[in-house]
């Protein structure tokens, strides 16, 4: 019986056969590492470069609605618009690190009890979704959203997050950003807005394709009035201070007078071109609930006057 010849190749140089399970695990690890590296580079790029387009914009373009946007730096956007967004979407914006776990828990309890589905997303989460992901998508998208929220909180900071949010948020059919929204609804840019104009745009954000800031009715009208009442509380308690850290807030100026003339409005089937009467001639409307806070009692504790109410309905705010 012939004896097997001994290999002259040193043991450490011999190739070892790797089974398929180990190869699959190796590829999975490589894909995860590649995703982490690419996503970090993507987020770092958007810290200095304004996002040119989003998935939602592409969907609107492909469906024929178009995507109109006009980027405006945070230093120029009217402060009422910043405060209205915080009052409407995320009153703890300057206090949390991307996630408001109390609001998420409250939203889960409300949704489990039935009725209208509500979300607990913060402005940071909505910014991550708008800039890097897509609408809807279930738990997989939520997991991706959490990862990108973590990244922008640590690589961007609150000021950049608010700037990107106000420029990418859908404010109407085929309309993106508060500047384009202000032009669409009120005929002037977002450098000078009244509190009620800012509140109306903030009220549109959760369902921008079904709500309009011109002559809003029902819930949108009541919600806009509530947001307008909260703006002085946000200003009084400095809940937007993190947005203006290191920069000079824009000076408050009155919006320009715009001649009222008929103009085409995208999505006119959802909106009325008839403007509301002056605010001083309107009868004040009751708040959304009996426990809704108002801006009147200045001596009331701010923690009780501004509840951490998040996006109210499915759409951009979920």
Order of alpha helices (4+ residues) and beta strands (2+ residues): alpha-alpha-beta-alpha-alpha-alpha-alpha-alpha-beta-beta-alpha-alpha-alpha-alpha
